[in-house]
Amino acid sequence: MTTFVDRVELHVAAGNGGHGCASVHREKFKPLGGPDGGNGGRGGDVILVVDPDVTTLIDYHHSPHRKATNGKPGEGGNRSGADGKDLVLPVPDGTVVLGRDGTVLADLVGRGTSFVAAQGGRGGLGNAALASARRKAPGFALLGEPGQDRDIVLELKTVADVALVGYPSAGKSSLISVLSAAKPKIADYPFTTLVPNLGVVSAGETVYTIADVPGLIPGASQGRGLGLEFLRHVERCSVLVHVLDCATLESDRDPVSDLDVIEEELRAYGGLEDRPRVVALNKVDIPDGQDLADLIRPDLLARGYRVFEVSAVSRQGLRELSFALAGIVAEARAARPVEEATRIVIRPKAVDDAGFTVVAEDGFYRVLGEKPERWVRQTDFANDEAVGYLADRLNRLGVEEELMKAGARAGDEVVIGPGEDAVVFDWEPTMTAGAEMLGRRGEDHRFQAPRPAAQRRKDRDAELHDPEQEYQAFDPF
């Protein structure tokens, strides 16, 4: 049964925002007491958080679909709906979050580090929040926005200071078992180690972690054996230790050629060229092993390697190796920044970004942009007032002006949004009608009364403010 999983595909869905409420306060002798519909609650986020007690991604391997709770709808009497509860997913230290296309979204290192994998939908505004001097009692409310729904890939890269690499049965598991308190599986056949083993080593005042990576063979970087699955676990290490078997029974192998093969695989994998290397000539407790170690040691020293003759059985040379690795790790830690920040990819918008684009396609015009698409999702198209309010917002954003620049004429087909979820309508320009006509859409005519010209101008200025800007002071998208 699989107990260690270091790569999973995870489908996360944030909670939907609750719908706003369209309600009018009523009491005796006052049937139209004004709008009192509350706002819908925000949908819950899906958040990944580093938990040091979690060491594998196996939970998400068995349950790859995770969803946060929805926000509650608003109610009359200015009662806002409750926010959805965030879904917190614990992940191991060293988890890399990738998009569906392989783009790195976040690299989570350090206890408590978090990343919002899916953003909850905004709650819809109630008609109380949509009221203005011109629209005193809106007969509509905004719908809640759907929560973000996305597929991500989680990859675990072990956070270790030292990585032991080498052929299967070279003795890596035996070394880590005597250098630390780790208890890996040890046997006299190849590929005994099927998962990385992690141990903690104390050498003087330095404490460091050491990882035993499953055995590599020729072609590991292209997927042969288990190498490709676990080479990622050596990416974060400070030093690589080549464990060479000086007592191999295979006639076509020798320690130097083994070293060359492993180095070629590491080079093909990439990104490890700057890591210092140490060579551990293992199994020198066997007479033939000691003779072979004496024979190849000068060649390895000539290549610039630091060479240690060790034995997991007799424990020969382990103290020297342990302290040498501690020194290299200490130097690497001193060269790093005091606090290594988690890498989260942020792509800010351009300063001159209008928030939308208009593209002329075959027989129609398509409007793409985060705001127009979100506003369409929040509109109840069964309500004429809500449709009028959407038209006002699009006009204030400059969509109609851009459509005119693109050559659109009255009656042309305009599509808002990509793909099959787009909204299609026949465009009827309103810019030529003047600002007075714009203010008349999306309002409740039961509250209209003649007003002085100065008051009408003041109301038109107030109409330019979007109430959602105050309700949602911070826009994470």
Steps between C-alpha positions, in 0.01 A plus 500: 500500500631844405591710806706771332372724221700799381295613198124536468249676279251687715168650395405788730178700495442808712157584639247703304400841625149537639240693301402848608142557616248735336265607776296811589432593860130497575308604807156632584411821313840477327485232232815625321746569778809471286732215393630273776642201312828371648817394319589138433790340687841434346578145388771314689856482366707185452834562675814285501698527825837340582467261794825340627302200628400411143765313301310365200223596257323167530176653637455696177589193293195322642274809514601733215180712501474768769238776532445787741154602624277756333403838639145546624253729317404836643163558664258783555544736792857577388618156610812391312564134431774314684833448328595150389759316707851481357632152425857466633702214347825405680795418274860390573787745522653538153178466299501665157164607355473481121228607262346271244752619241797441730538864608635535854239675714668470839794334672398436860791476743478564873246425772172686458571621146171525311368545148142563387449229239142604417335833578146504635233684301388848600162534663238684296393846614151538638273775376576709811864526390395577143275789595602850400344844465373406153425136579331530836344154516655258251275208422797270449815370669825356369558128482786341689813434296600134444810393688823429317523146367841373391724198460844519660794264540681458832859379491698428815870579498664376818659777705832334592855632541677188372389253232649151461499390135628188333417170335246262656653292783796738538430518873323838526229373733757333722697825527200712592396245760834530685550875445154584635209345685316424175393138452471439125438159348832320436541184291751339263305553178470803266232768545443420865441872554179605326451837671741770626607452861578801715725503808643759739875501570680678786869583446639725770284813513358446152176310449402421143263276307609226263287333231543156347376516139388177326771348281580655163580308185598604144209686340351611833457859377285367214282286727682169532473333838386725784745783438277751324236469771746586776773715347293803601578415863866598457423846357499679836806331652823685583735211421487175301668187631588236242479164675716259299488124551855368528385139542256462213453148365409620150792445263402782262507769770767687695480804732649751254265408215208507747600854596515606135156355428338672799666831415368474143146443629526796737628716216212390276247579772651849539522761775755317719828613345584742784459248786823381663571128467645256751588138425442223756678175410273255676546140624873530569457252787519231231863424400434528127311821565795657681738396221275657235463819708878534523524453125248765390555758775784685317289532184206649695728743685646609166148585385460733796268291715524473877521126561405307814536126554203380707325189618148484642585165662825587680413874511841582360537859379144604594608763755732668250230496231237635737714797614611576144139518387414719801768747394370522144141541622604775743675690221194469275270626776727798568491594131119498488282800594405513867138430415419322178165624375248273340474548125150589384463614142322836466411644162392865547287672241645765275449862603313578178284186517138601435375177655348367179561452129269509197583258221329497161433141399317341211160673496502625861699687765633332815561683829754334730604618844476412866253774593253469210492122534447521877224759463321276250518208742346716773208620287149354515398524135138429589485844663492802266633734770799273559573494125483878490739526793744269316479721191586806711801330652632385164458848359684662791784252451533615139374187323261687271770746399737218411228322303447813294875529439504137384229580244194355672161636396152479646363150465839329478549186707715552809630214716628550854729227627688206348375162387155357554432698817494828308194726497378601153285805427423747221677825576292816534735794571386739772786752498321728258196513726685707759569457866141575593383182325774295664380594844147377430594137457493273802291726720162464670258751347269484802734741675542749217394860552583829324835641615684827440768502231781549757380195690487295179864592425602405853319168470668425169843553660408264782385243244856471367608325821473124494372377838690176457828694520420588861367155583807328355782736600765249404487309172742201509446435131 
